Amino acid sequence: MKRLVITGYKPHELGIFHSNHPGIPYIKKAIKKQLIPLLEEGLEWVLLSGQLGVETWAAEVIMDLQCEYPKLKYAVITPFLDQEKNWKEEKQEKYEEILLNADFHSTVTKKPYEGPWQFVAKNKFFIRNSDGLLLVYDDEKVGSPQYILKMAKIYAETHDYQLLVINSDDLQALIDEDMDNG
């Protein structure tokens, strides 16, 4: 796998409303744990849409991993222009940092927000232009990632496409591991 999409829940879908929430390090640790073997096997690019939550945390993990894996690159390809326009200042600053460090940045529709079709276009673009999807998602907690997962499952039926999912059990195992070691 050379190109991987990472996405998942937005913070509010997880009940996370502050950047110092104790669950964030576990989500980042789970992403890192999935990425390292893929990097060892030749992963070169990670595709993100730059949305808040899992994608922001994934970008932070990638920036950290780039010291150890200098060939790792990431692209931020947004569904529409100025997606961060209505975000709080702190979140806009984090987003700007992620964009500044990205190896590539663009937008799928080249327009400001017009409607949900732009998210569908982004999902189609990501799946067609990647070899796999890493998703932080749990079937028991329905949320926005369900749409790209459904599309990826259909695509994987007829293409060599890898689906990797980090669910609540995976996160709980990391928490338990920390408790046992602490």
C-alpha positions, -999 to 999 in steps of 0.1 A, spaced: 0 0 0 14 33 -11 -15 57 -5 -38 56 26 -68 77 35 -72 84 73 -105 97 86 -130 91 114 -152 109 138 -153 146 144 -146 156 180 -182 163 190 -192 128 177 -169 115 204 -180 139 231 -146 156 229 -149 194 233 -113 204 245 -79 198 230 -67 183 263 -93 155 265 -78 123 279 -90 102 250 -71 120 223 -37 105 231 -52 70 228 -67 78 194 -33 91 183 -15 61 197 -39 38 179 -33 56 146 4 54 151 2 17 159 -16 11 126 7 34 106 41 20 116 37 -15 100 23 2 69 54 25 67 77 -5 71 59 -20 41 63 11 19 35 35 27 44 68 11 13 91 12 -15 98 37 -46 116 24 -66 138 47 -95 162 42 -84 183 71 -115 180 91 -114 184 129 -110 154 151 -95 121 139 -79 138 108 -63 166 128 -49 141 153 -37 119 124 -19 149 109 -1 154 143 9 118 144 22 120 108 42 151 115 58 133 145 65 102 124 82 122 96 113 125 117 117 88 118 102 81 83 113 111 61 98 95 30 63 98 45 42 126 30 7 138 36 -18 157 15 -47 178 27 -74 177 1 -105 195 13 -141 189 0 -146 227 -5 -128 260 -2 -124 277 32 -138 248 53 -122 263 84 -140 297 79 -164 292 108 -141 273 132 -128 288 165 -95 306 163 -76 279 181 -88 253 157 -80 275 127 -44 279 140 -40 241 143 -54 237 108 -30 263 94 -1 245 110 -13 212 94 -16 229 60 19 246 63 35 212 70 15 193 43 34 181 12 4 189 -9 -28 209 -4 -58 213 -27 -96 211 -28 -118 186 -46 -146 209 -58 -127 242 -60 -158 260 -46 -170 273 -13 -195 251 6 -226 245 -15 -240 212 -1 -235 176 10 -226 166 -25 -191 180 -19 -185 155 8 -196 127 -15 -173 140 -42 -144 141 -17 -151 105 -5 -152 93 -42 -119 111 -49 -102 97 -19 -112 61 -25 -103 63 -62 -69 78 -54 -58 55 -25 -50 19 -18 -67 17 15 -87 34 43 -78 37 80 -110 46 98 -116 54 135 -151 41 136 -174 18 156 -205 2 140 -222 7 173 -217 45 173 -231 58 140 -215 90 128 -202 108 97 -175 82 89 -203 57 80 -206 73 45 -170 68 34 -169 33 50 -200 23 30 -184 36 -2 -151 19 5 -167 -14 12 -185 -13 -21 -153 -3 -39 -133 -30 -22 -157 -57 -36 -143 -51 -71 -108 -35 -64 -77 -44 -43 -86 -20 -15 -76 -24 21 -100 -14 50 -85 -9 84 -107 1 113 -98 13 148 -129 7 170 -138 12 206 -124 -22 216 -90 -13 201 -90 20 220 -100 3 252 -72 -22 248 -47 6 247 -62 22 278 -61 -12 296 -25 -16 285 -16 18 300 -35 9 332 -16 -24 335 18 -6 330 10 23 352 
